[in-house]
Amino acid sequence: MASREPAAERAYAATKELVLSGDLPGGHLLSEGDIAERLGMSRTPVREAFLRLQSEELLELIPKRGAVVVPVSVGEADDVLDAREAVETAAVRRLLRRPADVPAAVVALRAALDTQRRHAARDDLPGVAAADEAFHRTIVDAGGNRLTARFYASLGDRQRRMSIRALAPKPEQVAVVLDEHAALVGAIEALDGDRFAALLPAHLDGTHRPVR
């Protein structure tokens, strides 16, 4: 049975997933024809998808050639990490002011971590990256600030791409990330906001800011 989803929407979702999963890495040149053939559709919906992805700063259109996947720059990555540290730390401190809500948050975080472990066991790096973003978003959602939760969710695409870029060259780091996530959950469960605030930057830096 054919999908009833509009072709442009399917082209957008499929191409975006190729970018976020790292199948189309930063700097990769792609054409409307390549994507249209892969998806079994005409070029028109692919062209619409490319325009949307350009507006999201994932693609840069090149006249008569196609599009290039926009890499995540060092400066952009630093901005994302600084924002994540500030928002996640604030979310945990706000959560800990409501101790009765902590057990439910811990259950949700452990479920998110279990999902990430399952992807890791299958050597599914795109799945690990998506689950990593979900784990950290669960921390922010637990804080209960809808404004910052919406802002944090807007960083999700960048987070996934950054995780792929950081972990693909060193897959052994995935086990370290999982252990550090467990430690973050432990700090929350112990109602220790200071420990969380110390662990988080070390975790983010260790993954995304290797010694330069």
Backbone bond lengths (Angstrom), bond angles and torsions (degrees), N, CA, C in turn:
res aa  C-N    CA-C-N  psi(-1)  N-CA   C-N-CA  omega(-1)  CA-C   N-CA-C  phi
1 M - - - 1.475 - - 1.523 109.32 -
2 A 1.323 117.13 126.76 1.457 121.24 -177.17 1.523 110.75 -69.02
3 S 1.352 114.71 147.72 1.454 119.48 178.27 1.517 110.44 -69.34
4 R 1.330 116.14 139.19 1.463 120.02 177.00 1.516 111.63 -88.61
5 E 1.324 117.17 -2.74 1.458 120.41 178.79 1.521 108.64 -68.64
6 P 1.346 119.07 136.50 1.464 120.81 179.62 1.523 111.40 -55.03
7 A 1.336 115.41 144.69 1.460 119.92 -177.03 1.522 111.63 -59.40
8 A 1.321 117.40 -38.41 1.470 119.89 -179.57 1.522 111.13 -63.57
9 E 1.326 116.54 -36.63 1.462 120.32 179.00 1.524 110.14 -69.43
10 R 1.327 117.19 -40.29 1.461 120.10 177.78 1.522 111.17 -65.12
11 A 1.329 115.98 -40.29 1.465 119.89 178.82 1.525 110.80 -65.14
12 Y 1.320 116.06 -40.80 1.467 120.40 178.56 1.524 110.82 -63.38
13 A 1.328 117.30 -49.93 1.461 120.74 -176.68 1.521 111.22 -63.60
14 A 1.338 117.06 -42.57 1.461 120.48 -177.40 1.523 111.48 -68.55
15 T 1.328 116.78 -43.62 1.471 119.46 -179.35 1.518 110.84 -68.23
16 K 1.312 116.86 -39.67 1.466 119.84 178.59 1.523 110.56 -62.66
17 E 1.320 117.50 -41.00 1.461 120.49 179.43 1.529 110.72 -65.23
18 L 1.316 117.67 -36.81 1.461 120.48 176.73 1.526 111.13 -61.67
19 V 1.332 116.27 -36.63 1.464 120.75 178.80 1.525 110.31 -72.98
20 L 1.335 116.82 -48.95 1.464 120.15 -175.24 1.520 112.08 -67.37
21 S 1.327 117.14 -31.03 1.465 120.52 -178.82 1.516 112.60 -79.88
22 G 1.339 116.54 -10.70 1.455 119.83 -178.12 1.513 113.82 88.43
23 D 1.345 118.30 -2.21 1.469 119.92 175.67 1.525 110.63 -60.75
24 L 1.335 116.31 -33.23 1.461 121.96 172.11 1.525 106.57 -113.63
25 P 1.324 118.15 95.14 1.471 120.71 -174.17 1.523 112.24 -75.95
26 G 1.326 115.51 167.83 1.451 120.97 177.11 1.517 111.07 -55.83
27 G 1.347 116.18 133.80 1.459 121.65 -178.85 1.510 114.05 92.25
28 H 1.331 117.26 -9.49 1.467 120.66 -178.38 1.528 110.11 -71.57
29 L 1.330 116.17 133.46 1.455 121.98 176.59 1.518 109.19 -94.28
30 L 1.315 116.76 127.22 1.460 120.88 177.81 1.514 109.69 -130.40
31 S 1.314 115.73 155.46 1.459 120.29 -179.35 1.513 110.34 -116.96
32 E 1.319 115.50 159.46 1.458 120.31 175.73 1.529 110.18 -60.13
33 G 1.339 115.79 -38.72 1.453 119.74 -179.09 1.520 112.82 -63.72
34 D 1.347 116.39 -39.97 1.464 120.17 179.18 1.526 110.95 -59.48
35 I 1.342 114.91 -48.77 1.466 119.43 -177.23 1.518 110.57 -69.46
36 A 1.329 117.21 -40.07 1.465 120.74 179.62 1.528 110.59 -60.63
37 E 1.341 116.45 -42.77 1.461 119.83 179.27 1.527 111.26 -66.67
38 R 1.322 115.96 -40.86 1.462 119.70 -179.98 1.518 111.17 -62.16
39 L 1.346 116.70 -37.76 1.458 120.73 -175.48 1.529 113.11 -94.82
40 G 1.322 117.13 -6.24 1.458 120.16 178.87 1.513 112.59 68.76
41 M 1.330 116.95 46.95 1.466 121.18 179.78 1.519 109.17 -143.90
42 S 1.323 115.63 174.51 1.464 120.15 178.20 1.524 110.51 -77.09
43 R 1.322 115.88 172.23 1.460 119.78 -178.12 1.530 112.84 -76.49
44 T 1.322 117.26 -22.20 1.472 119.25 -174.13 1.526 112.79 -59.44
45 P 1.339 120.77 -50.68 1.465 119.26 178.07 1.523 112.52 -65.61
46 V 1.335 117.26 -30.28 1.466 119.92 177.44 1.518 109.61 -66.50
47 R 1.327 116.61 -39.63 1.471 120.07 178.11 1.533 110.22 -60.56
48 E 1.332 116.68 -42.15 1.470 120.18 177.34 1.531 110.59 -62.87
49 A 1.332 116.02 -40.72 1.469 120.10 179.21 1.522 110.89 -63.41
50 F 1.316 117.29 -42.58 1.467 121.09 179.24 1.527 110.93 -60.77
51 L 1.330 116.24 -39.79 1.474 119.44 179.57 1.529 110.36 -63.78
52 R 1.328 116.90 -41.95 1.475 119.78 177.33 1.515 111.33 -62.51
53 L 1.317 116.25 -43.28 1.460 119.84 -178.03 1.524 111.61 -69.99
54 Q 1.329 116.12 -28.31 1.463 118.17 173.82 1.529 110.21 -67.76
55 S 1.336 117.39 -39.78 1.462 120.48 178.76 1.521 111.80 -64.65
56 E 1.345 116.53 -24.71 1.466 121.41 177.72 1.533 111.90 -91.35
57 E 1.336 115.39 4.48 1.467 122.69 177.31 1.524 112.74 64.74
58 L 1.322 116.45 28.10 1.460 121.13 174.77 1.524 111.62 -95.93
59 L 1.332 116.88 -29.00 1.455 122.23 177.21 1.524 109.75 -125.42
60 E 1.327 114.59 152.35 1.467 121.06 169.88 1.518 107.09 -121.57
61 L 1.337 116.38 118.16 1.457 120.81 -176.80 1.526 110.37 -76.45
62 I 1.329 115.04 138.46 1.456 122.46 178.73 1.519 107.26 -121.30
63 P 1.325 117.93 113.88 1.471 120.53 -176.73 1.528 112.17 -52.07
64 K 1.320 115.12 133.25 1.464 125.12 175.76 1.532 114.01 66.74
65 R 1.327 118.01 4.81 1.470 119.81 179.49 1.524 112.44 -122.99
66 G 1.321 117.84 -33.03 1.456 120.60 -178.22 1.509 110.82 131.38
67 A 1.319 116.37 -124.82 1.454 120.80 -177.65 1.524 109.14 -150.79
68 V 1.318 114.85 153.09 1.461 121.46 176.20 1.517 107.71 -114.54
69 V 1.345 116.23 137.48 1.461 120.93 175.44 1.529 108.02 -71.01
70 V 1.325 116.18 124.39 1.462 120.93 -177.73 1.524 109.66 -76.54
71 P 1.330 118.46 120.71 1.471 119.46 178.30 1.523 110.89 -69.16
72 V 1.330 116.55 156.98 1.459 121.28 171.37 1.524 107.10 -81.47
73 S 1.314 117.22 115.62 1.462 120.50 -176.94 1.526 110.49 -74.62
74 V 1.342 115.31 161.24 1.465 119.91 177.77 1.527 110.51 -59.42
75 G 1.324 116.85 -43.62 1.460 120.03 -179.38 1.510 112.25 -63.44
76 E 1.335 116.91 -41.20 1.464 120.52 178.61 1.525 110.29 -65.53
77 A 1.326 116.52 -41.32 1.466 120.22 179.32 1.523 110.82 -61.55
78 D 1.329 117.28 -42.28 1.466 120.46 178.43 1.525 110.85 -62.67
79 D 1.340 116.19 -40.35 1.465 119.64 178.64 1.532 110.84 -62.36
80 V 1.330 116.12 -43.18 1.463 120.16 179.94 1.524 110.76 -63.29
81 L 1.320 117.14 -44.09 1.465 120.48 -178.60 1.517 111.61 -65.10
82 D 1.334 117.36 -41.44 1.465 119.88 177.89 1.527 110.89 -62.38
83 A 1.348 115.76 -42.38 1.464 119.57 179.27 1.525 110.97 -64.97
84 R 1.318 116.51 -41.52 1.466 119.63 -179.95 1.527 110.98 -62.79
85 E 1.313 116.53 -45.52 1.466 119.58 -179.21 1.523 110.94 -58.98
86 A 1.328 116.08 -45.39 1.465 119.61 -178.30 1.524 111.25 -65.20
87 V 1.322 117.32 -46.65 1.463 120.72 -175.17 1.530 111.35 -69.86
88 E 1.330 117.92 -43.81 1.465 119.77 -177.90 1.524 111.57 -67.46
89 T 1.326 116.61 -40.19 1.466 119.22 178.90 1.521 110.84 -64.35
90 A 1.331 116.15 -43.17 1.465 119.67 178.76 1.522 110.63 -63.90
91 A 1.339 117.00 -38.30 1.467 120.35 -179.49 1.525 110.92 -63.74
92 V 1.327 117.03 -41.70 1.465 119.79 -179.57 1.520 110.76 -67.87
93 R 1.305 117.55 -41.89 1.468 119.22 178.77 1.524 110.49 -62.46
94 R 1.320 116.75 -37.27 1.471 119.51 178.04 1.521 110.31 -69.13
95 L 1.332 117.28 -41.54 1.460 121.04 177.83 1.526 110.80 -59.67
96 L 1.328 117.16 -43.13 1.462 120.18 -175.52 1.523 112.88 -69.95
97 R 1.307 117.08 -12.63 1.469 119.61 172.50 1.526 110.68 -76.77
98 R 1.335 116.22 -7.63 1.472 122.04 176.87 1.527 107.63 -124.75
99 P 1.317 118.28 71.99 1.471 120.72 -173.88 1.526 114.12 -55.16
100 A 1.323 116.74 -29.78 1.469 118.91 -179.47 1.527 112.02 -64.47
101 D 1.349 117.15 -22.11 1.466 120.56 -179.06 1.528 113.01 -88.21
102 V 1.317 116.77 -9.43 1.469 120.13 -174.51 1.531 112.56 -65.41
103 P 1.338 120.82 -45.65 1.478 118.95 -178.49 1.521 113.50 -55.25
104 A 1.320 117.74 -42.62 1.466 120.43 179.81 1.527 110.53 -65.31
105 A 1.336 116.29 -38.69 1.464 120.12 178.35 1.524 110.33 -64.02
106 V 1.325 116.49 -41.09 1.467 120.77 179.84 1.528 110.59 -63.95
107 V 1.317 117.34 -40.96 1.468 120.65 177.10 1.534 110.23 -60.11
108 A 1.333 116.68 -45.64 1.461 120.50 -179.53 1.527 111.25 -64.14
109 L 1.325 116.95 -39.65 1.460 120.67 -179.92 1.526 111.58 -68.05
110 R 1.323 116.50 -39.83 1.464 118.94 178.77 1.528 110.69 -66.82
111 A 1.317 117.12 -35.16 1.467 119.59 176.43 1.528 110.15 -64.94
112 A 1.343 116.75 -42.75 1.463 120.44 178.09 1.526 110.89 -63.35
113 L 1.322 116.45 -39.04 1.456 120.50 179.17 1.528 110.91 -68.09
114 D 1.319 117.27 -38.63 1.468 120.34 176.84 1.529 111.06 -61.49
115 T 1.322 116.55 -39.18 1.468 120.43 176.84 1.522 110.39 -61.35
116 Q 1.319 116.13 -43.29 1.455 119.26 179.21 1.534 111.40 -65.22
117 R 1.315 117.09 -38.26 1.465 120.18 178.00 1.534 111.05 -62.76
118 R 1.338 116.67 -39.20 1.471 119.27 179.61 1.522 111.01 -63.67
119 H 1.321 116.56 -41.01 1.470 119.20 176.79 1.529 110.62 -64.63
120 A 1.326 116.34 -40.97 1.464 120.14 179.53 1.526 111.28 -62.51
121 A 1.320 116.88 -39.03 1.468 120.74 -179.69 1.523 111.62 -64.15
122 R 1.331 116.86 -24.84 1.470 121.09 178.45 1.524 112.00 -95.88
123 D 1.342 116.68 5.37 1.477 121.08 -175.70 1.522 111.14 55.62
124 D 1.319 115.56 37.72 1.465 122.70 -179.32 1.532 108.17 -96.69
125 L 1.329 116.04 87.05 1.460 119.52 -175.27 1.529 113.43 -64.23
126 P 1.342 119.83 -43.73 1.467 118.29 175.28 1.528 112.18 -57.92
127 G 1.345 116.53 -38.85 1.462 119.49 177.15 1.509 112.05 -65.87
128 V 1.337 116.90 -39.76 1.464 121.01 176.97 1.522 109.92 -60.63
129 A 1.337 116.65 -44.49 1.459 120.51 -178.30 1.526 111.67 -64.42
130 A 1.341 116.68 -42.67 1.464 119.99 178.21 1.521 110.73 -64.58
131 A 1.342 116.54 -41.10 1.463 120.26 179.27 1.517 111.58 -68.91
132 D 1.321 117.18 -32.13 1.463 120.99 176.22 1.532 110.29 -61.83
133 E 1.330 115.38 -46.68 1.465 119.69 178.20 1.521 110.60 -61.40
134 A 1.336 117.20 -40.77 1.465 120.97 -179.87 1.525 111.19 -65.71
135 F 1.339 117.22 -39.28 1.464 120.90 178.43 1.526 110.78 -59.61
136 H 1.307 116.64 -50.83 1.464 119.40 -177.35 1.532 111.62 -69.27
137 R 1.341 116.62 -32.64 1.473 118.84 176.95 1.524 109.95 -67.53
138 T 1.326 117.65 -32.53 1.464 121.17 176.56 1.529 110.72 -62.76
139 I 1.324 116.80 -37.63 1.472 120.53 175.73 1.522 110.12 -59.54
140 V 1.324 115.82 -47.76 1.465 119.95 -177.44 1.524 110.79 -66.86
141 D 1.316 117.14 -43.50 1.470 120.11 179.14 1.534 111.37 -59.58
142 A 1.337 116.28 -34.72 1.463 119.86 -179.66 1.514 112.50 -65.46
143 G 1.329 116.22 -21.91 1.463 119.29 178.50 1.514 113.11 -67.41
144 G 1.334 116.41 -26.60 1.461 119.82 175.88 1.513 115.83 83.23
145 N 1.344 117.55 12.35 1.463 120.49 177.36 1.522 107.39 -100.33
146 R 1.321 116.87 104.62 1.456 120.52 -174.44 1.523 112.41 -65.80
147 L 1.324 117.33 -31.06 1.465 120.65 -179.40 1.532 110.45 -65.34
148 T 1.337 116.02 -51.62 1.457 118.25 -179.63 1.530 111.48 -70.68
149 A 1.323 118.13 -28.98 1.463 120.39 177.05 1.525 110.82 -63.74
150 R 1.341 116.71 -40.79 1.465 119.61 177.25 1.520 110.78 -65.52
151 F 1.325 116.79 -42.33 1.462 119.76 177.85 1.525 110.24 -61.54
152 Y 1.323 116.63 -45.51 1.461 120.29 -177.07 1.526 110.86 -63.00
153 A 1.328 116.55 -39.94 1.463 120.07 179.49 1.526 110.92 -60.39
154 S 1.337 117.06 -30.10 1.464 120.64 179.98 1.524 112.08 -68.49
155 L 1.321 117.64 -15.49 1.465 121.25 178.40 1.527 112.17 -88.32
156 G 1.324 117.30 -4.82 1.455 121.18 -170.50 1.521 114.58 -57.23
157 D 1.342 117.39 -43.41 1.464 119.79 -179.05 1.522 110.58 -62.20
158 R 1.319 116.40 -43.81 1.463 119.87 179.60 1.525 110.71 -64.75
159 Q 1.334 116.54 -39.34 1.460 119.49 179.82 1.519 111.25 -60.53
160 R 1.316 117.27 -44.93 1.461 119.91 -178.97 1.522 111.09 -62.21
161 R 1.323 116.70 -44.31 1.463 119.61 -179.59 1.524 110.99 -65.72
162 M 1.316 117.01 -38.44 1.460 120.03 179.03 1.518 111.37 -65.67
163 S 1.326 117.20 -38.46 1.462 120.45 179.07 1.523 111.24 -65.37
164 I 1.336 116.48 -43.38 1.462 120.15 177.49 1.526 109.59 -59.28
165 R 1.327 115.82 -47.68 1.468 119.78 -178.00 1.521 111.92 -62.36
166 A 1.343 117.17 -38.04 1.459 120.78 -176.82 1.523 112.56 -76.78
167 L 1.331 117.23 -36.74 1.461 120.63 -171.15 1.521 114.11 -94.36
168 A 1.326 118.07 -25.38 1.467 119.63 -177.45 1.529 112.76 -57.94
169 P 1.353 119.30 -42.05 1.474 118.27 -178.90 1.527 113.36 -75.55
170 K 1.320 118.09 -16.86 1.464 121.16 -177.01 1.530 109.73 -140.41
171 P 1.326 117.32 74.56 1.472 120.82 -176.61 1.520 113.52 -60.68
172 E 1.331 117.28 -20.83 1.465 119.45 177.71 1.523 111.87 -64.80
173 Q 1.344 117.14 -18.64 1.465 121.30 179.65 1.525 111.48 -69.71
174 V 1.336 117.74 -20.32 1.465 120.38 -178.85 1.523 110.33 -59.45
175 A 1.324 118.04 -42.42 1.468 120.90 179.46 1.522 110.84 -62.54
176 V 1.327 116.25 -37.31 1.473 120.34 177.79 1.523 110.09 -64.65
177 V 1.319 116.35 -43.77 1.466 121.28 179.05 1.524 110.41 -59.12
178 L 1.315 117.25 -44.14 1.466 120.71 -179.81 1.527 111.20 -62.50
179 D 1.329 117.13 -42.07 1.462 120.38 178.11 1.527 110.87 -64.27
180 E 1.308 116.18 -40.22 1.465 119.73 -179.80 1.527 111.15 -68.85
181 H 1.311 117.12 -35.64 1.469 119.75 174.87 1.531 110.43 -62.48
182 A 1.321 116.29 -42.47 1.469 119.51 177.97 1.522 110.70 -60.98
183 A 1.332 117.04 -38.13 1.462 120.56 178.69 1.528 110.99 -66.81
184 L 1.321 117.40 -37.44 1.467 120.42 177.38 1.533 110.59 -63.49
185 V 1.324 115.91 -42.69 1.469 119.61 177.39 1.529 109.95 -62.84
186 G 1.327 116.99 -40.52 1.456 120.49 179.18 1.520 112.56 -61.38
187 A 1.330 116.81 -38.96 1.465 120.10 178.40 1.523 111.10 -64.99
188 I 1.327 115.75 -40.75 1.471 119.44 178.13 1.522 110.13 -65.09
189 E 1.325 116.54 -45.34 1.463 120.20 -179.18 1.529 111.12 -61.56
190 A 1.340 117.35 -33.37 1.466 121.75 179.57 1.527 112.28 -83.05
191 L 1.335 116.44 2.82 1.475 122.25 -178.99 1.529 111.40 59.42
192 D 1.323 116.09 35.39 1.460 121.38 -175.52 1.531 109.55 -109.33
193 G 1.316 115.49 85.47 1.452 120.56 -179.07 1.512 113.19 -64.72
194 D 1.335 117.77 -35.09 1.465 120.49 179.73 1.531 110.55 -65.50
195 R 1.327 115.63 -39.98 1.469 117.92 178.61 1.521 110.53 -65.84
196 F 1.311 116.96 -42.28 1.465 119.17 177.13 1.524 110.00 -58.87
197 A 1.336 116.26 -44.43 1.463 121.05 -178.06 1.520 111.90 -63.71
198 A 1.322 117.58 -26.43 1.465 120.99 176.76 1.527 111.60 -83.24
199 L 1.328 116.75 -37.26 1.457 120.77 -177.10 1.527 112.63 -72.81
200 L 1.332 117.45 -37.07 1.459 120.10 -172.09 1.530 112.95 -62.20
201 P 1.337 119.84 -52.16 1.469 117.80 -179.32 1.520 112.91 -62.41
202 A 1.337 117.23 -35.51 1.466 119.73 177.30 1.529 109.99 -63.53
203 H 1.326 116.93 -39.44 1.461 122.25 178.19 1.526 110.92 -64.69
204 L 1.321 117.22 -49.38 1.458 120.47 -178.18 1.525 111.32 -65.67
205 D 1.325 116.00 -44.03 1.467 119.31 -179.36 1.524 111.33 -65.41
206 G 1.332 117.11 -41.45 1.448 120.48 -178.11 1.514 112.42 -62.38
207 T 1.343 116.19 -32.00 1.452 120.47 -179.92 1.514 112.52 -85.00
208 H 1.335 115.63 -45.12 1.468 119.55 -167.98 1.534 114.73 -110.43
209 R 1.320 117.56 -13.89 1.475 119.53 -177.90 1.534 109.41 -124.39
210 P 1.316 116.66 67.56 1.467 117.91 176.55 1.515 109.72 -62.61
211 V 1.320 115.74 161.40 1.467 120.31 -179.28 1.519 108.83 -58.00
212 R 1.314 115.80 126.05 1.467 120.12 -176.87 1.515 109.85 -98.98
